[in-house]
């Protein structure tokens, strides 16, 4: 089962983005992106909606439901 962080990382890499680039789009530090991807922290609902917008074809549900 993939974690939310793993799905964020997978989407970031699929879109050929670095953690720093994703962080800039979301106005967070690259270390924050790294913490999400590593599972140490979880983005709040508002940030999850912003992440979904960055990755156009991805829904909020895709990020939050276990797979």
URJO-V147496 format. One record per residue. N is the residue number from 1. RES is the residue in one small letter. PSI is psi in radians with two decimals (NA if undefined). D_LAST is the distance of its C-alpha to the last C-alpha in Angstrom with 1 decimal. Layout:
BEGIN
n,res,psi,d_last
N,RES,PSI,D_LAST
N,RES,PSI,D_LAST
END
This chain:
BEGIN
n,res,psi,d_last
1,x,2.30,5.2
2,x,2.46,5.6
3,x,2.93,7.8
4,x,-0.76,9.2
5,x,-0.69,12.1
6,x,-0.66,10.6
7,x,-0.68,9.3
8,x,-0.81,12.9
9,x,-0.75,14.5
10,x,-0.79,13.1
11,x,-0.73,14.3
12,x,-0.82,17.5
13,x,-0.70,18.3
14,x,-0.64,17.6
15,x,0.20,20.0
16,x,0.82,22.4
17,x,2.58,22.7
18,x,2.91,23.8
19,x,-0.61,22.7
20,x,-0.74,26.2
21,x,-0.76,25.9
22,x,-0.75,22.7
23,x,-0.73,24.4
24,x,-0.71,27.5
25,x,-0.50,25.8
26,x,-0.01,24.4
27,x,0.75,27.6
28,x,2.84,26.2
29,x,2.68,27.1
30,x,-0.48,25.3
31,x,-0.54,25.1
32,x,-0.77,23.0
33,x,-0.75,20.5
34,x,-0.72,20.6
35,x,-0.69,20.1
36,x,-0.86,16.9
37,x,-0.58,15.5
38,x,-0.18,16.8
39,x,0.10,15.3
40,x,-0.48,18.9
41,x,2.79,18.8
42,x,2.29,16.6
43,x,2.54,17.8
44,x,3.04,19.3
45,x,-0.77,18.6
46,x,-0.74,21.4
47,x,-0.65,20.2
48,x,-0.67,16.6
49,x,-0.66,18.5
50,x,-0.71,20.7
51,x,-0.77,17.9
52,x,-0.64,16.6
53,x,-0.65,20.2
54,x,-0.72,20.7
55,x,1.31,18.1
56,x,-0.93,19.7
57,x,0.16,17.3
58,x,2.35,14.2
59,x,2.79,13.8
60,x,-0.71,13.5
61,x,-0.69,10.8
62,x,-0.65,8.6
63,x,-0.54,9.5
64,x,-0.44,9.1
65,x,2.43,6.4
66,x,2.51,3.8
67,x,NA,0.0
END
